[in-house]
Amino acid sequence: MDSGSIVYMHTDVLHQTEIVDILTKPETSCTSNVPPYKPKANEVYLFQTGADDWKCDQYLWINNGTKSVTIGNDVLKKHFYKIRLPGTTDKTNGRKRPVGSLQFKKTAYSLKSNKSLILVHYEGDETVYVPVGHGNSKKSDPPEYTRTAPSVLRKIEQDIRSGEKTAMDVYRESISNGSVSGEHQGVLNARNVKQVENLILVTDSPPPVKKVKLKPIPIAWINGLNSDHKQTIENNEWLCSEIINVCCRIISRQFPNISGFQPTGLSPVFDEATKSWSEKFGSFSQKGCPTVQIHHTGKSHWVTSLQSVNDQCIYVLDSFSKTFTLTPSLDIQLAAIYGHGKKHISIKLPEVQRQPNGYDCGVYSIANLLEFCFNGGTSNFKNKTAFEPTGMREHLIKCLELGYFSKFPQSLNSCADSVKMHTRKIECSCVCGKPDILENMFGCEGKRGRVTCSKWVHQSCSNVLGDWLCDEHRSTV
């Protein structure tokens, strides 16, 4: 024990319940406000401090991690340290790291509710410590380094900023404090004049200006796209709507007899405030056969839909899904294009070629759309198309730069497997023709005998706040 630093207790094991009891109900007479001088193993100290002065125990430590434990309504934080030894060790990345040992270690505990109260426990064997010089020292045999307390450094900086004292004045005032014991010299006061002069240099220097790396200004590329769009394709990134829409415009000019190719931005947006789907950016319009369209599903994914002239069926080609389901956003889009007043819309999802990753859905959507166009607006799912994944993005860039699309490269060994087909239905019960998923539905409260009416309507289409009756049952009331 030394002046101002009191050993709270001696123990080789400190249990969590003891730690919490000490931090919540401290014995104030055993609380320290200055760091100990080279404490020994099994010593426990309790510090009441607003700074990190407790760390300046005249050992050199290496941070060995932290851990937090929730205890009731509070959080106990643990800081682990291991003693630093002379020398360095080389890491695989070429950087040198100081050598540490767990033969002597300390753990600091604090509660989130009172961060100024720190409990420190020293464990192991303090004799393993070997004095170490400052890491930046150029001397072959540097003196032992002791850390000056942060509160002392702040006091020196305040005196410097006043502009009324020289470095020597500040140093003399610091060392003239008679309450600082011999073992705390250089810890609770200035180490030397050079230390004060270095702080003056740091204090007087303007704060470093952080260099901001500016993103290069995009350069125009082709058809309204720029160099950023080209880089997106080259870097195997997820295709944005601008790229998809430009591709669709070019292909639509090549195949004027096929309808569709509407802007992908017409997809509905879910309104969190009303918990319903909004079509504030517009909506897709109905199209006749043959029709093809690329959709954003609302979940960072692109798919292609089409209606062929040979069977009038509506298909959705999804190169990624394993469940072959439709999202609510996709339901709304498909009903707008292919609904034509139908109460039930049947959608077929063939198991087309799967993309080999999670970011090529846009490229495969364009390739599937193009395949349908080159087939004259007819669907053919007897065999899977076998696109060559490695050359698809390069082919996309080439077609965009030519302003003309040719078929995407395909493997010579086409897959002969038959295409498995999945079927889903979109329910459009309301008179507006939009799918039920658009918003909350009201069912007709009317009955014929014991049979309840089966008609349903969207809440916004009902024009009522309470019970709703269809036209048939309203006329009988």
C-alpha positions as CSV (number, residue, x, y, z in Angstrom):
1,M,0.0,0.0,0.0
2,D,1.3,3.5,-0.8
3,S,0.1,7.1,-0.1
4,G,-3.3,7.7,-1.5
5,S,-3.7,4.1,-2.8
6,I,-5.4,1.6,-0.6
7,V,-5.7,-2.2,-1.0
8,Y,-9.4,-2.9,-0.8
9,M,-8.8,-6.7,-0.2
10,H,-6.6,-9.7,-0.9
11,T,-8.0,-12.7,-2.8
12,D,-6.9,-15.0,-5.5
13,V,-10.5,-15.5,-6.8
14,L,-13.1,-12.7,-7.1
15,H,-16.6,-14.0,-7.8
16,Q,-19.1,-12.0,-9.8
17,T,-21.5,-11.6,-6.8
18,E,-18.6,-10.1,-4.7
19,I,-17.8,-7.7,-7.6
20,V,-21.4,-6.5,-7.9
21,D,-21.7,-6.1,-4.1
22,I,-18.5,-4.0,-3.9
23,L,-19.5,-1.8,-6.8
24,T,-23.0,-1.2,-5.5
25,K,-22.2,-0.9,-1.8
26,P,-18.5,0.2,-1.7
27,E,-16.6,0.7,1.5
28,T,-15.7,4.4,1.0
29,S,-12.8,4.2,3.6
30,C,-11.0,1.7,1.3
31,T,-11.5,3.7,-1.9
32,S,-8.4,5.0,-3.7
33,N,-8.1,8.1,-5.8
34,V,-4.6,7.6,-7.1
35,P,-3.0,4.5,-8.9
36,P,-1.0,2.0,-6.8
37,Y,2.8,1.6,-7.2
38,K,3.5,-1.8,-8.9
39,P,0.8,-3.7,-7.1
40,K,1.2,-7.4,-6.3
41,A,-0.9,-10.4,-7.3
42,N,-4.1,-11.0,-5.4
43,E,-4.5,-7.4,-4.5
44,V,-7.8,-5.7,-5.2
45,Y,-8.2,-1.9,-5.5
46,L,-11.4,0.2,-5.8
47,F,-10.9,3.6,-7.6
48,Q,-13.2,6.6,-7.5
49,T,-12.0,8.6,-10.4
50,G,-13.3,10.6,-13.3
51,A,-10.2,9.8,-15.5
52,D,-8.2,6.8,-16.4
53,D,-5.6,7.5,-13.8
54,W,-6.1,4.0,-12.3
55,K,-4.3,2.5,-15.3
56,C,-1.0,4.2,-14.4
57,D,0.2,1.5,-12.0
58,Q,3.7,1.7,-13.5
59,Y,3.4,-1.6,-15.3
60,L,3.0,-1.9,-19.1
61,W,-0.1,-3.8,-20.1
62,I,-1.6,-5.2,-23.3
63,N,-5.4,-5.0,-23.8
64,N,-6.7,-8.5,-23.9
65,G,-10.4,-7.8,-24.7
66,T,-13.6,-6.9,-23.0
67,K,-16.9,-8.6,-22.0
68,S,-20.2,-7.3,-20.8
69,V,-22.7,-9.1,-18.6
70,T,-26.3,-7.9,-18.0
71,I,-27.2,-8.1,-14.3
72,G,-30.8,-7.0,-13.6
73,N,-31.2,-3.5,-15.0
74,D,-27.5,-2.8,-15.1
75,V,-24.5,-4.0,-17.1
76,L,-21.2,-5.2,-15.7
77,K,-18.3,-4.5,-18.0
78,K,-15.0,-6.4,-17.7
79,H,-11.7,-5.2,-19.2
80,F,-8.9,-7.8,-19.4
81,Y,-5.2,-7.0,-19.5
82,K,-2.0,-9.1,-19.7
83,I,1.4,-8.0,-18.7
84,R,3.7,-6.7,-21.5
85,L,7.2,-8.2,-21.8
86,P,10.3,-7.1,-23.7
87,G,10.5,-7.8,-27.4
88,T,8.1,-8.1,-30.3
89,T,6.5,-10.8,-32.4
90,D,6.0,-10.9,-36.2
91,K,2.5,-11.4,-37.5
92,T,1.6,-12.9,-40.8
93,N,0.7,-9.5,-42.3
94,G,4.2,-8.2,-41.5
95,R,3.3,-6.0,-38.6
96,K,5.2,-6.4,-35.3
97,R,3.2,-6.8,-32.0
98,P,4.4,-6.5,-28.4
99,V,4.9,-9.7,-26.4
100,G,2.4,-10.4,-23.6
101,S,2.0,-13.0,-20.9
102,L,-1.0,-14.2,-18.9
103,Q,1.2,-15.2,-16.0
104,F,0.4,-11.8,-14.6
105,K,-2.8,-10.1,-15.5
106,K,-5.4,-7.6,-14.2
107,T,-9.1,-7.3,-14.7
108,A,-11.0,-4.0,-14.3
109,Y,-14.8,-4.1,-13.5
110,S,-17.3,-1.3,-13.7
111,L,-21.1,-0.9,-13.8
112,K,-22.8,1.1,-16.6
113,S,-24.8,3.0,-14.0
114,N,-21.6,4.3,-12.3
115,K,-18.6,4.3,-14.7
116,S,-16.4,6.4,-12.3
117,L,-16.1,3.5,-9.8
118,I,-13.5,1.0,-11.0
119,L,-12.7,-2.3,-9.3
120,V,-9.3,-3.7,-10.3
121,H,-8.1,-7.3,-9.5
122,Y,-4.4,-8.3,-10.0
123,E,-3.8,-12.1,-10.6
124,G,-0.8,-14.4,-11.2
125,D,2.8,-13.7,-10.5
126,E,4.1,-10.1,-10.6
127,T,7.7,-11.2,-10.6
128,V,7.4,-12.2,-14.3
129,Y,7.4,-8.5,-15.2
130,V,10.6,-7.1,-16.7
131,P,11.0,-3.3,-17.0
132,V,10.4,-2.1,-20.6
133,G,11.4,1.2,-22.2
134,H,9.2,3.4,-24.3
135,G,8.3,1.9,-27.7
136,N,9.6,4.9,-29.6
137,S,12.9,5.2,-27.7
138,K,16.0,5.1,-29.9
139,K,18.4,4.2,-27.1
140,S,19.9,0.8,-26.9
141,D,19.2,0.5,-23.2
142,P,16.2,2.8,-22.6
143,P,15.1,3.6,-19.0
144,E,11.9,2.0,-17.7
145,Y,8.8,3.8,-19.1
146,T,6.1,5.0,-16.7
147,R,2.9,6.5,-17.9
148,T,1.8,10.0,-16.7
149,A,-1.7,10.1,-15.4
150,P,-4.3,11.5,-17.9
151,S,-5.5,14.0,-15.4
152,V,-2.0,15.5,-15.1
153,L,-1.7,15.8,-18.9
154,R,-5.0,17.6,-19.1
155,K,-3.9,20.0,-16.4
156,I,-0.7,20.7,-18.3
157,E,-2.6,21.3,-21.5
158,Q,-4.9,23.8,-19.7
159,D,-1.9,25.7,-18.4
160,I,-0.4,25.8,-21.9
161,R,-3.6,27.1,-23.5
162,S,-3.8,30.0,-21.0
163,G,-0.7,31.4,-22.8
164,E,0.7,32.9,-19.6
165,K,3.3,30.3,-18.8
166,T,6.4,28.8,-20.4
167,A,7.2,25.1,-20.6
168,M,9.6,25.6,-17.7
169,D,7.0,27.4,-15.6
170,V,4.5,24.6,-16.1
171,Y,7.0,22.0,-15.3
172,R,8.2,23.7,-12.1
173,E,4.7,24.2,-10.9
174,S,3.9,20.5,-11.6
175,I,6.9,19.1,-9.7
176,S,6.5,21.6,-6.8
177,N,3.4,19.6,-5.6
178,G,4.7,18.3,-2.3
179,S,1.8,15.8,-1.9
180,V,3.2,13.6,-4.7
181,S,5.2,10.6,-3.2
182,G,8.5,9.5,-4.5
183,E,7.2,6.5,-6.4
184,H,4.6,8.6,-8.1
185,Q,7.1,11.1,-9.6
186,G,6.5,11.3,-13.3
187,V,3.1,9.7,-12.8
188,L,1.2,12.3,-10.8
189,N,3.3,15.2,-12.1
190,A,5.3,16.1,-15.2
191,R,8.1,13.7,-16.1
192,N,10.5,16.4,-17.4
193,V,10.5,19.7,-19.4
194,K,10.7,17.8,-22.7
195,Q,7.3,16.2,-22.0
196,V,5.7,19.6,-21.5
197,E,7.4,21.0,-24.6
198,N,6.0,18.1,-26.7
199,L,2.5,18.8,-25.3
200,I,3.0,22.4,-26.4
201,L,3.8,21.3,-30.0
202,V,0.7,19.0,-30.0
203,T,-1.5,21.7,-28.5
204,D,-0.4,24.4,-30.9
205,S,-0.6,22.3,-34.0
206,P,-3.8,22.6,-36.0
207,P,-6.0,19.5,-36.0
208,P,-5.2,17.2,-38.9
209,V,-7.5,17.6,-41.9
210,K,-9.1,14.3,-42.8
211,K,-8.6,13.6,-46.4
212,V,-11.8,12.8,-48.1
213,K,-11.4,10.5,-51.1
214,L,-13.8,11.9,-53.7
215,K,-15.7,9.5,-55.9
216,P,-14.7,10.0,-59.6
217,I,-17.3,11.9,-61.6
218,P,-19.2,9.4,-63.8
219,I,-18.4,9.6,-67.5
220,A,-21.2,9.2,-70.1
221,W,-21.2,5.8,-71.6
222,I,-24.1,4.7,-73.8
223,N,-27.9,5.3,-74.0
224,G,-28.1,7.5,-70.9
225,L,-25.9,5.1,-68.9
226,N,-22.5,6.2,-67.5
227,S,-19.2,4.7,-66.4
228,D,-20.6,3.8,-63.0
229,H,-23.3,1.6,-64.7
230,K,-20.6,-0.1,-66.8
231,Q,-18.5,-0.7,-63.7
232,T,-21.6,-2.3,-62.0
233,I,-21.8,-4.8,-64.8
234,E,-18.1,-5.5,-64.9
235,N,-17.7,-5.9,-61.1
236,N,-20.4,-8.6,-60.9
237,E,-22.8,-6.3,-58.9
238,W,-26.6,-6.4,-58.7
239,L,-28.1,-4.6,-61.8
240,C,-30.0,-1.4,-61.0
241,S,-33.3,-0.3,-62.7
242,E,-31.5,2.1,-65.0
243,I,-29.6,-0.7,-66.7
244,I,-32.6,-2.9,-66.9
245,N,-34.8,-0.2,-68.4
246,V,-32.2,0.8,-71.0
247,C,-31.9,-2.9,-72.1
248,C,-35.7,-3.2,-72.4
249,R,-35.9,0.0,-74.5
250,I,-33.3,-1.3,-77.0
251,I,-34.9,-4.8,-77.2
252,S,-38.4,-3.3,-77.6
253,R,-37.3,-1.5,-80.7
254,Q,-35.9,-4.8,-82.1
255,F,-39.2,-6.6,-81.5
256,P,-42.0,-4.1,-82.2
257,N,-44.6,-6.9,-82.4
258,I,-44.1,-7.9,-78.8
259,S,-45.7,-5.6,-76.1
260,G,-44.6,-5.0,-72.6
261,F,-41.2,-3.6,-71.7
262,Q,-42.7,-1.1,-69.2
263,P,-40.5,0.9,-66.8
264,T,-39.6,-1.2,-63.7
265,G,-40.2,1.9,-61.5
266,L,-43.9,1.4,-61.8
267,S,-43.6,-1.3,-59.1
268,P,-45.8,-0.6,-56.0
269,V,-44.2,0.6,-52.7
270,F,-45.3,-0.6,-49.3
271,D,-46.5,2.3,-47.1
272,E,-45.5,1.6,-43.5
273,A,-47.8,4.4,-42.2
274,T,-51.0,2.8,-43.6
275,K,-49.7,-0.7,-43.8
276,S,-50.8,-1.0,-47.4
277,W,-49.3,-0.9,-50.9
278,S,-49.0,2.5,-52.6
279,E,-49.0,3.1,-56.4
280,K,-47.9,6.7,-56.1
281,F,-45.3,6.2,-58.9
282,G,-48.0,4.9,-61.2
283,S,-48.9,1.4,-62.1
284,F,-48.4,-1.1,-64.9
285,S,-51.0,-1.1,-67.7
286,Q,-52.8,-4.0,-69.3
287,K,-51.1,-5.6,-72.3
288,G,-52.1,-8.1,-74.9
289,C,-50.3,-11.2,-76.2
290,P,-47.5,-11.6,-76.7
291,T,-46.2,-9.7,-73.7
292,V,-43.0,-9.7,-71.7
293,Q,-41.9,-7.7,-68.6
294,I,-39.1,-7.6,-66.1
295,H,-40.2,-7.0,-62.5
296,H,-38.6,-6.0,-59.3
297,T,-40.2,-8.3,-56.7
298,G,-39.8,-5.8,-53.8
299,K,-37.1,-8.0,-52.3
300,S,-33.9,-7.0,-54.2
301,H,-34.6,-9.5,-56.9
302,W,-35.4,-9.4,-60.7
303,V,-37.7,-11.8,-62.5
304,T,-39.3,-12.0,-66.0
305,S,-43.0,-12.5,-66.7
306,L,-44.5,-13.3,-70.2
307,Q,-47.7,-14.4,-71.9
308,S,-47.1,-16.3,-75.1
309,V,-49.3,-16.4,-78.2
310,N,-49.2,-20.2,-78.4
311,D,-50.9,-21.2,-75.1
312,Q,-52.0,-17.8,-73.6
313,C,-50.5,-18.9,-70.3
314,I,-48.8,-16.4,-68.0
315,Y,-45.3,-17.5,-66.9
316,V,-42.9,-16.1,-64.3
317,L,-39.2,-17.0,-64.9
318,D,-37.2,-16.9,-61.6
319,S,-33.6,-17.9,-61.8
320,F,-33.0,-17.9,-58.1
321,S,-36.1,-19.0,-56.1
322,K,-36.3,-22.6,-54.7
323,T,-39.8,-22.2,-53.3
324,F,-41.3,-20.7,-56.5
325,T,-43.6,-18.3,-54.7
326,L,-44.9,-14.8,-55.6
327,T,-44.3,-11.7,-53.5
328,P,-47.2,-9.3,-52.8
329,S,-45.5,-6.7,-55.0
330,L,-45.3,-9.1,-57.8
331,D,-48.9,-10.1,-57.4
332,I,-50.0,-6.5,-57.8
333,Q,-47.8,-6.0,-60.9
334,L,-48.9,-9.3,-62.6
335,A,-52.6,-8.5,-62.0
336,A,-52.2,-5.0,-63.5
337,I,-50.7,-6.4,-66.7
338,Y,-52.4,-9.7,-67.2
339,G,-55.6,-9.5,-65.1
340,H,-58.1,-8.1,-67.6
341,G,-60.9,-8.3,-65.0
342,K,-60.3,-11.9,-64.0
343,K,-61.2,-13.0,-60.4
344,H,-58.5,-15.7,-60.4
345,I,-55.2,-15.4,-62.3
346,S,-53.2,-18.6,-62.8
347,I,-49.4,-18.1,-62.9
348,K,-47.0,-20.8,-64.0
349,L,-43.4,-20.9,-62.7
350,P,-41.1,-23.2,-64.7
351,E,-37.9,-24.4,-63.1
352,V,-35.6,-22.4,-65.5
353,Q,-31.8,-22.4,-65.3
354,R,-30.6,-21.2,-61.9
355,Q,-28.1,-18.4,-61.6
356,P,-24.8,-19.6,-59.9
357,N,-24.8,-16.7,-57.3
358,G,-26.9,-14.1,-55.5
359,Y,-26.4,-11.1,-57.8
360,D,-27.0,-12.3,-61.4
361,C,-30.8,-12.2,-61.3
362,G,-30.9,-9.0,-63.5
363,V,-28.7,-10.6,-66.2
364,Y,-30.7,-13.8,-66.3
365,S,-34.0,-11.8,-66.4
366,I,-32.7,-10.0,-69.5
367,A,-31.4,-13.2,-71.1
368,N,-34.8,-15.0,-70.5
369,L,-36.7,-12.0,-71.9
370,L,-34.5,-12.0,-75.0
371,E,-34.9,-15.7,-75.5
372,F,-38.7,-15.2,-75.5
373,C,-38.4,-12.4,-78.1
374,F,-36.2,-14.4,-80.4
375,N,-38.7,-17.3,-80.2
376,G,-41.3,-14.9,-81.7
377,G,-43.3,-14.4,-78.5
378,T,-43.9,-18.1,-78.0
379,S,-43.0,-20.1,-74.9
380,N,-41.0,-23.3,-75.1
381,F,-40.3,-25.1,-71.8
382,K,-39.6,-28.6,-73.1
383,N,-36.0,-28.2,-72.1
384,K,-34.0,-25.9,-69.9
385,T,-32.0,-23.1,-71.6
386,A,-28.3,-23.5,-70.7
387,F,-26.8,-20.0,-70.7
388,E,-23.0,-19.8,-70.2
389,P,-22.6,-17.9,-66.9
390,T,-19.0,-16.8,-67.4
391,G,-19.7,-14.8,-70.6
392,M,-23.1,-13.3,-69.8
393,R,-22.0,-9.9,-68.4
394,E,-19.4,-9.4,-71.2
395,H,-22.1,-10.1,-73.7
396,L,-24.4,-7.6,-72.0
397,I,-21.8,-4.8,-72.3
398,K,-21.2,-5.7,-75.9
399,C,-24.9,-5.5,-76.8
400,L,-25.4,-2.2,-75.0
401,E,-22.4,-0.6,-76.8
402,L,-23.7,-1.9,-80.2
403,G,-27.3,-0.7,-79.4
404,Y,-28.5,-4.1,-80.6
405,F,-29.1,-7.4,-78.6
406,S,-28.2,-10.9,-79.8
407,K,-28.9,-14.1,-77.9
408,F,-26.8,-14.6,-74.8
409,P,-24.1,-17.3,-75.1
410,Q,-25.3,-20.8,-74.4
411,S,-23.5,-24.1,-73.6
412,L,-23.2,-26.5,-76.5
413,N,-24.3,-29.3,-74.1
414,S,-27.8,-28.0,-73.5
415,C,-29.7,-29.6,-70.6
416,A,-32.1,-32.3,-71.9
417,D,-34.0,-32.4,-68.6
418,S,-37.7,-31.7,-68.9
419,V,-38.8,-28.5,-67.1
420,K,-40.8,-29.0,-63.9
421,M,-43.8,-26.5,-63.6
422,H,-45.2,-24.9,-60.5
423,T,-48.6,-23.1,-60.4
424,R,-49.7,-20.2,-58.2
425,K,-53.0,-18.3,-58.2
426,I,-53.6,-14.5,-57.7
427,E,-57.0,-13.8,-56.1
428,C,-58.7,-10.6,-57.3
429,S,-62.0,-10.6,-55.5
430,C,-62.7,-6.8,-55.5
431,V,-64.6,-5.1,-58.3
432,C,-61.5,-2.9,-58.9
433,G,-59.7,-5.9,-60.4
434,K,-56.6,-5.5,-58.2
435,P,-55.4,-8.4,-56.0
436,D,-56.6,-9.0,-52.5
437,I,-53.1,-8.4,-51.1
438,L,-53.3,-4.7,-52.0
439,E,-55.0,-3.7,-48.7
440,N,-57.4,-4.9,-46.1
441,M,-60.6,-6.6,-47.4
442,F,-64.2,-6.3,-46.3
443,G,-66.5,-9.3,-46.7
444,C,-70.2,-8.8,-47.4
445,E,-72.3,-9.2,-44.2
446,G,-75.4,-10.3,-46.2
447,K,-76.8,-13.9,-46.0
448,R,-79.2,-15.9,-48.1
449,G,-80.7,-18.2,-45.6
450,R,-77.8,-19.7,-43.7
451,V,-75.3,-19.1,-46.5
452,T,-73.0,-16.1,-46.0
453,C,-72.3,-14.0,-49.1
454,S,-68.9,-14.8,-50.7
455,K,-68.2,-11.3,-52.1
456,W,-65.2,-9.3,-50.9
457,V,-64.0,-5.8,-51.5
458,H,-61.0,-3.6,-50.6
459,Q,-61.5,-1.3,-47.7
460,S,-60.9,1.8,-49.8
461,C,-63.4,0.5,-52.5
462,S,-66.2,-0.1,-49.9
463,N,-66.7,3.6,-49.1
464,V,-68.0,2.5,-45.6
465,L,-66.4,2.5,-42.2
466,G,-68.6,-0.3,-40.7
467,D,-70.4,-3.3,-42.1
468,W,-70.4,-3.6,-45.9
469,L,-73.1,-5.1,-48.1
470,C,-72.6,-5.9,-51.8
471,D,-75.0,-4.4,-54.4
472,E,-77.3,-7.5,-54.3
473,H,-77.8,-7.5,-50.6
474,R,-77.9,-3.8,-50.3
475,S,-81.0,-3.7,-52.5
476,T,-82.8,-6.2,-50.3
477,V,-82.3,-4.2,-47.1
